[in-house]
Amino acid sequence: MTAAFPTVRPRRLRATAALRGAVAETRLDPSRLVVPHFIIPGHDTMEPIPSLPGIYRMTADVAVKQMGHDLELGLTNHLFFGIPDHKDENGFAAADPDGPVPEALRLTKRTYGDQVLAIADVCLCEYTTHGHCGIPDSHGHILNDPSLARLADAAKAYAAAGADWVAPSDMMDGRVAALRHALDESGHETTGLLSYSVKYASAYYGPFRDAAKSAPSFGDRKSYQMDPRNVREALREAALDEAEGADAIMVKPALAYLDVIRAVRERTNLPVVCYNVSGEYAMVKAAAERGLINEAAVVRENLLGMARAGADLIITYHARDAVEGGWLQ
């Protein structure tokens, strides 16, 4: 009696590296990555960020010079966060046309033009003395509608400086419609709007708050950022932002929310972006420094997971290392 042998052998498609590459379902390349930058006032200055090894606060001239190397690597997408030298209760510095982000945008566009996709984060947390993403009342409650006007002013300043996209990360209700209206009314109807539509109140943001000097001085952000227990709410937020005129939708963080990325991807035809946030980066770096993991392999696997879940673009502090080191292959 002849023994039964398998006739269907999936391993045939895994036999060699060339074959595995030929049939790979998910592919990564530099055009899918976004490089974040922390911009400070001044000139010719870089400041290391201890909680984010290998990442620096830097002046606009240094960041733009570094972008030349990034372009050689194929890294064309860049996200700017500003760290001003003056803060106030209402975050007026966010809309300062001479602030760090507008300066970086103008210099970027003068130097590289449309070779670079320049994205400006729109929020108040880096610009306020209290570190919240909106304007508080006397009881510490974050006021929604008064905050929209301040955010719209910032978006207009960034658009005027050359931003291709503005990216509101504040999580105030109605801010996509408010920014879209403000941009259109000020003659910036072609400026894109990438919304942090699904932004959770996450414990993974610690190193970013250190880097941007934006930790809240009282309370927390749970009254406006999303509850990590919810996914249906994420779909509602994404649908609202799409209806209000968002050009792309973001999910933040990424690793603990791959299911949310997939759920959003299945509900929208807009580009989906995810943010591989500071805590996710810092944990990989810490484990690699202790010799506990192979950094290149783990970064590749993490980024593949985000792309496989449905992200078209991935904002990541690993971008430069991953491309320079050939980690995406």
Secondary structure, DSSP 8 states (H G I E B T S, - for coil): ------S--GGGGGSSHHHHHHT-S----GGGEEEEEEEESSSS-EEE-TTSTT-EEEEHHHHHHHHHHHHHHT--EEEEEE--S--BTT-GGGG-TTSHHHHHHHHHHHHHGGGSEEEEEE-STTTBSS--SSEE-TTS-EEHHHHHHHHHHHHHHHHHHT-SEEEE-S--TTHHHHHHHHHHHTT-TTSEEEEEEEEB--GGGHHHHHHHT---SSS-STTTSB-TT-SHHHHHHHHHHHHHT-SEEEEES-GGGHHHHHHHHHH-SS-EEEEE-HHHHHHHHHHHHTTSS-HHHHHHHHHHHHHHHT-SEEEETTHHHHHHTTTT-
